[in-house]
Amino acid sequence: MGFGRTRTAGLWAAALTAVLGAALLGTLQARAGKKGTPREGAETMADQRLTPLQEAVTRRGATEPPFQNEYWDNKKPGIYVDVATGEALFSSLDKFDSGTGWPSFTKPLAAGRIVETKDFKLSLERTEVRSQAGDSHLGHLFPDGPGPTGARYCINSAALRFVPVERMAAEGYGDQLAQFGCESAALAGGCFWGMEEILRKVPGVVATVVGYTGGRTQDPVYETVKTGETGHAESILVTFDPRKLTYAELLGYFFRMHDPTTPDRQGNDAGTQYRSAIFYASEDQRRVAEEVRARVTKGGKWRRPITTQIVPAAKFYSAEESHQRYLEKHPGGYTCHFLRD
């Protein structure tokens, strides 16, 4: 993931020293409550959730100390989002070790998500970078990065939140999975405890998260979903590597692990929240889902008609932590799921 240490010499070394001195002073002043003036209209509801350091960096233009921040040496795969708004900004695939002690990237995820402005605060012309949606101060752009562009986006960790690959789909960043060679699939087939216990062990599955989708209400919780009145189905969001496990193969496990002929019921669990459904995220997934369902129907293993719904993916809400990997935490817990021959 790294390109190795890049050169920082001459004028840039002097500039970095000046920046560092002023940055540390700005950080200390911000921590002491000596705040500058934020940009007019920049404050959002998200600001109320920022830590003092995050607020100082994103809204006051302070800079955190080098080598003493959260992500300067982070090598995990995933994306970096605006800490204030959640806007996806940078990828770990473009992160490199610049030797400066701050997270450094060769490019943003998309040019339109970054705004570049001239900064003369230190009597030295620099290029400031801010997030487009949140107008958060992120850091600066320097021309001493690796080839071919030579760009180094020097970014404050405090302006970012890291979302690892295994959490990207669950947090709404499934559209960014392709760059890491992954896809996501949302499936419903009864109690999510048993579904997850089987699917998380399938080779090629990167991550699983249980939750609720396909309903009418926002921010559902278990106590409301179990009434059947929200319209949500207990579901599992699977992140998988299609090079090791194709979507069709994943659906093969799905149809083997539950009874797709019992509408709104699995085992002892009854209600619309226990329906069988495939929530497709693309036309290609829809096509494959219909092909697999047709193949299962023609296979003749089920005497009753297949009732599995194939519907467009809706917003997925992660379930409470107590439900995640429930049967791993409680090996003797209830399940009606097993892999059929």
C-alpha positions as CSV (number, residue, x, y, z in Angstrom):
1,M,0.0,0.0,0.0
2,G,3.0,2.3,0.5
3,F,5.2,3.8,-2.1
4,G,8.1,4.2,0.3
5,R,9.4,7.5,1.8
6,T,9.4,10.4,-0.7
7,R,12.0,13.2,-0.8
8,T,11.3,16.3,1.3
9,A,14.2,18.7,0.8
10,G,15.1,22.3,0.3
11,L,12.2,24.7,0.3
12,W,9.7,22.1,1.2
13,A,11.7,21.0,4.3
14,A,11.8,24.6,5.5
15,A,8.1,25.0,4.7
16,L,7.2,21.9,6.5
17,T,9.1,23.1,9.5
18,A,7.3,26.4,9.5
19,V,3.9,24.6,9.0
20,L,4.6,22.3,11.8
21,G,5.5,25.0,14.3
22,A,2.4,27.0,13.5
23,A,0.3,23.9,13.4
24,L,1.3,22.8,16.8
25,L,0.7,26.3,18.2
26,G,-2.8,26.3,16.5
27,T,-3.6,22.9,18.0
28,L,-2.5,23.9,21.5
29,Q,-4.5,27.1,21.3
30,A,-7.6,25.2,20.1
31,R,-7.3,22.8,23.0
32,A,-7.0,25.7,25.4
33,G,-10.2,27.1,24.0
34,K,-8.7,30.0,22.0
35,K,-10.7,29.4,18.9
36,G,-10.6,31.2,15.6
37,T,-13.6,32.1,13.4
38,P,-15.3,29.3,11.5
39,R,-16.4,29.8,8.0
40,E,-19.8,31.4,7.9
41,G,-22.6,28.8,7.6
42,A,-20.2,25.9,7.9
43,E,-21.4,24.5,11.2
44,T,-23.7,21.5,10.9
45,M,-25.6,19.2,13.2
46,A,-22.6,16.8,12.9
47,D,-20.4,19.4,14.6
48,Q,-22.2,18.7,17.8
49,R,-20.7,15.2,17.8
50,L,-17.1,16.3,17.1
51,T,-14.3,16.0,19.7
52,P,-12.5,19.2,20.6
53,L,-9.6,18.2,18.4
54,Q,-11.8,17.3,15.4
55,E,-13.7,20.6,15.8
56,A,-10.4,22.5,16.0
57,V,-9.1,20.9,12.8
58,T,-12.2,20.9,10.6
59,R,-13.7,24.2,11.7
60,R,-10.7,26.3,12.9
61,G,-8.0,25.1,10.5
62,A,-5.7,23.7,13.2
63,T,-3.2,20.9,12.5
64,E,-2.6,17.9,14.7
65,P,0.9,16.8,15.7
66,P,2.7,14.5,13.3
67,F,3.2,10.8,14.3
68,Q,0.7,11.3,17.2
69,N,-2.5,10.9,15.3
70,E,-4.8,8.0,14.6
71,Y,-4.2,7.1,11.0
72,W,-0.7,8.2,10.0
73,D,0.5,4.5,10.0
74,N,-2.9,2.8,9.4
75,K,-2.4,0.1,6.8
76,K,-5.8,-1.6,6.8
77,P,-7.9,-1.7,3.6
78,G,-10.9,0.6,3.6
79,I,-11.9,4.2,2.9
80,Y,-11.6,7.5,4.8
81,V,-14.6,9.7,5.1
82,D,-15.3,13.2,6.3
83,V,-15.6,13.0,10.1
84,A,-18.3,15.6,10.1
85,T,-20.5,14.4,7.2
86,G,-19.5,10.9,6.3
87,E,-18.7,11.9,2.7
88,A,-16.3,9.3,1.2
89,L,-13.0,11.1,0.5
90,F,-9.9,8.9,0.2
91,S,-9.1,5.2,-0.3
92,S,-6.4,3.2,1.5
93,L,-5.3,2.0,-2.0
94,D,-4.1,5.6,-2.6
95,K,-2.4,6.0,0.8
96,F,1.4,6.0,1.1
97,D,4.1,6.5,3.6
98,S,5.3,10.1,3.0
99,G,7.6,10.1,6.1
100,T,5.8,13.3,7.4
101,G,3.7,11.7,10.2
102,W,0.4,12.6,8.7
103,P,-1.9,10.4,6.4
104,S,-0.8,11.0,2.8
105,F,-2.7,10.1,-0.3
106,T,-1.9,10.4,-4.0
107,K,-5.5,11.4,-5.0
108,P,-9.0,11.7,-3.6
109,L,-11.7,9.1,-4.4
110,A,-13.4,11.7,-6.7
111,A,-12.1,15.1,-7.7
112,G,-15.5,16.8,-7.1
113,R,-15.4,15.8,-3.4
114,I,-12.4,18.0,-2.6
115,V,-12.2,21.7,-2.9
116,E,-8.7,23.4,-3.4
117,T,-8.1,26.9,-2.2
118,K,-5.0,29.1,-1.9
119,D,-3.7,29.5,1.6
120,F,-1.3,32.4,2.6
121,K,-1.6,32.1,6.4
122,L,2.1,31.4,6.9
123,S,3.4,34.0,4.4
124,L,3.9,31.0,2.1
125,E,1.5,30.1,-0.7
126,R,0.0,26.6,-0.1
127,T,-3.0,24.8,-1.4
128,E,-5.6,24.0,1.2
129,V,-7.9,21.1,0.7
130,R,-11.5,21.1,2.1
131,S,-14.3,18.6,1.8
132,Q,-16.9,19.7,-0.7
133,A,-20.1,18.7,1.1
134,G,-19.1,19.6,4.7
135,D,-16.6,22.4,4.0
136,S,-14.3,20.7,6.5
137,H,-10.6,21.7,6.6
138,L,-8.7,18.5,5.7
139,G,-5.1,19.5,5.2
140,H,-3.0,20.7,2.3
141,L,-1.8,19.5,-1.2
142,F,1.9,19.4,-1.9
143,P,3.8,18.6,-5.1
144,D,6.3,16.3,-3.5
145,G,4.4,13.0,-3.8
146,P,5.2,9.9,-5.8
147,G,4.8,9.6,-9.6
148,P,3.2,9.9,-12.0
149,T,1.4,13.0,-10.7
150,G,3.7,13.9,-7.8
151,A,0.7,14.9,-5.7
152,R,0.7,14.5,-1.9
153,Y,-2.6,15.1,-0.1
154,C,-1.4,15.7,3.5
155,I,-4.5,15.2,5.6
156,N,-5.2,15.4,9.3
157,S,-6.4,12.2,10.9
158,A,-8.8,14.3,13.0
159,A,-10.6,15.3,9.9
160,L,-11.3,11.7,8.9
161,R,-13.1,8.6,10.0
162,F,-11.8,5.2,8.7
163,V,-14.3,2.6,7.5
164,P,-12.7,-0.8,7.0
165,V,-13.7,-3.0,4.1
166,E,-15.7,-5.3,6.3
167,R,-17.9,-2.4,7.5
168,M,-18.3,-0.5,4.3
169,A,-21.5,-2.2,3.1
170,A,-23.2,-2.0,6.5
171,E,-22.4,1.7,6.7
172,G,-23.7,2.6,3.3
173,Y,-20.5,2.6,1.3
174,G,-21.2,-0.6,-0.7
175,D,-20.6,1.4,-4.0
176,Q,-17.0,1.7,-3.0
177,L,-16.4,-2.1,-2.5
178,A,-15.4,-2.8,-6.2
179,Q,-12.1,-1.1,-5.8
180,F,-11.2,-3.7,-3.2
181,G,-12.4,-6.6,-5.3
182,C,-15.5,-7.1,-3.2
183,E,-19.3,-7.0,-3.6
184,S,-22.2,-7.0,-1.1
185,A,-25.5,-9.0,-1.0
186,A,-28.5,-8.5,1.2
187,L,-30.5,-11.7,2.0
188,A,-33.5,-12.6,4.1
189,G,-34.5,-16.1,5.1
190,G,-35.8,-16.3,8.6
191,C,-34.1,-15.5,11.9
192,F,-30.8,-13.8,11.1
193,W,-28.9,-15.6,13.9
194,G,-28.8,-18.9,12.0
195,M,-28.3,-17.3,8.6
196,E,-25.2,-15.5,9.8
197,E,-23.7,-18.5,11.6
198,I,-23.7,-20.4,8.3
199,L,-22.8,-17.7,5.9
200,R,-19.9,-16.2,7.9
201,K,-18.0,-19.5,7.5
202,V,-18.4,-19.8,3.8
203,P,-15.1,-19.5,1.9
204,G,-15.0,-16.2,0.1
205,V,-17.2,-14.3,2.6
206,V,-15.3,-11.3,3.9
207,A,-17.8,-10.0,6.5
208,T,-21.4,-10.4,7.6
209,V,-23.7,-8.0,9.5
210,V,-27.2,-8.8,10.5
211,G,-29.9,-6.2,10.4
212,Y,-33.2,-5.0,9.0
213,T,-34.2,-4.0,5.5
214,G,-37.2,-3.7,3.1
215,G,-39.5,-1.9,5.5
216,R,-41.4,1.3,5.8
217,T,-39.9,3.0,8.9
218,Q,-36.6,4.6,9.6
219,D,-34.1,3.4,12.2
220,P,-35.9,0.2,13.1
221,V,-34.9,-1.8,16.2
222,Y,-35.5,-5.4,17.1
223,E,-38.4,-4.6,19.5
224,T,-40.4,-2.9,16.7
225,V,-39.4,-5.2,13.8
226,K,-40.5,-8.3,15.7
227,T,-44.1,-7.0,15.8
228,G,-44.2,-7.3,12.0
229,E,-45.6,-3.8,11.7
230,T,-42.5,-2.1,10.3
231,G,-42.4,-4.1,7.1
232,H,-38.7,-4.9,7.6
233,A,-37.2,-8.4,7.2
234,E,-34.6,-9.8,9.4
235,S,-31.7,-9.8,7.0
236,I,-28.0,-10.4,6.6
237,L,-25.6,-8.1,4.6
238,V,-22.8,-10.2,3.2
239,T,-19.5,-8.8,1.9
240,F,-17.8,-11.3,-0.4
241,D,-14.9,-11.7,-2.8
242,P,-16.4,-12.7,-6.2
243,R,-13.0,-14.1,-7.2
244,K,-13.5,-16.8,-4.5
245,L,-17.2,-17.0,-4.3
246,T,-19.6,-15.8,-7.1
247,Y,-22.9,-14.3,-6.4
248,A,-24.6,-17.3,-7.9
249,E,-22.7,-19.6,-5.5
250,L,-23.6,-17.4,-2.6
251,L,-27.3,-17.7,-3.5
252,G,-26.8,-21.5,-3.8
253,Y,-25.9,-21.5,0.0
254,F,-28.9,-19.2,0.6
255,F,-31.4,-21.6,-1.0
256,R,-29.9,-24.6,0.8
257,M,-29.9,-23.1,4.3
258,H,-33.6,-22.2,4.6
259,D,-37.0,-23.4,3.4
260,P,-37.9,-21.0,0.5
261,T,-41.4,-22.4,0.2
262,T,-42.9,-21.2,3.4
263,P,-44.1,-17.6,3.0
264,D,-43.5,-15.4,6.1
265,R,-42.2,-18.3,8.1
266,Q,-39.1,-20.3,9.0
267,G,-39.3,-23.0,11.6
268,N,-41.1,-21.7,14.7
269,D,-40.7,-18.1,13.5
270,A,-43.7,-16.6,11.8
271,G,-44.4,-13.1,10.4
272,T,-43.4,-11.0,7.5
273,Q,-40.1,-10.2,9.1
274,Y,-39.2,-13.9,8.5
275,R,-39.9,-13.8,4.7
276,S,-37.6,-15.2,2.1
277,A,-36.1,-12.4,0.0
278,I,-33.2,-11.4,-2.2
279,F,-32.5,-7.7,-2.3
280,Y,-30.5,-7.0,-5.5
281,A,-28.1,-4.1,-5.7
282,S,-27.7,-4.1,-9.5
283,E,-29.4,-5.4,-12.6
284,D,-26.7,-8.1,-12.9
285,Q,-27.6,-9.3,-9.4
286,R,-31.3,-9.3,-10.3
287,R,-30.6,-11.4,-13.4
288,V,-28.4,-13.9,-11.5
289,A,-31.0,-14.2,-8.7
290,E,-33.8,-15.0,-11.1
291,E,-31.6,-17.6,-12.8
292,V,-30.7,-19.3,-9.5
293,R,-34.3,-19.2,-8.3
294,A,-35.5,-20.8,-11.6
295,R,-32.8,-23.4,-11.3
296,V,-33.8,-24.3,-7.7
297,T,-37.5,-24.5,-8.8
298,K,-36.6,-26.9,-11.7
299,G,-34.4,-29.0,-9.4
300,G,-37.5,-30.6,-7.9
301,K,-36.2,-30.7,-4.3
302,W,-39.1,-28.7,-3.1
303,R,-42.7,-30.0,-3.5
304,R,-44.2,-26.6,-2.8
305,P,-43.7,-23.4,-5.0
306,I,-40.7,-21.2,-4.2
307,T,-41.9,-18.0,-2.6
308,T,-38.6,-16.1,-2.4
309,Q,-39.0,-12.5,-3.4
310,I,-36.5,-10.8,-5.6
311,V,-36.7,-7.0,-5.0
312,P,-34.5,-3.9,-5.3
313,A,-32.2,-3.3,-2.4
314,A,-33.4,-0.8,0.2
315,K,-31.6,0.9,3.0
316,F,-30.0,-1.6,5.4
317,Y,-30.0,-0.9,9.1
318,S,-27.5,-2.8,11.3
319,A,-29.1,-4.7,14.2
320,E,-28.1,-4.2,17.8
321,E,-24.7,-5.5,18.8
322,S,-26.3,-8.2,20.9
323,H,-27.6,-9.8,17.7
324,Q,-24.3,-9.8,15.8
325,R,-22.7,-13.2,15.6
326,Y,-25.3,-14.3,18.2
327,L,-24.7,-18.1,17.8
328,E,-20.9,-17.6,18.1
329,K,-21.6,-15.9,21.5
330,H,-24.3,-18.4,22.4
331,P,-23.5,-21.7,20.8
332,G,-26.6,-23.4,22.2
333,G,-28.9,-20.7,20.9
334,Y,-32.0,-21.3,18.8
335,T,-31.7,-21.8,15.0
336,C,-33.7,-23.5,12.4
337,H,-31.1,-23.2,9.6
338,F,-28.9,-25.9,8.3
339,L,-27.3,-26.7,4.9
340,R,-29.4,-29.2,2.9
341,D,-27.8,-31.6,0.4
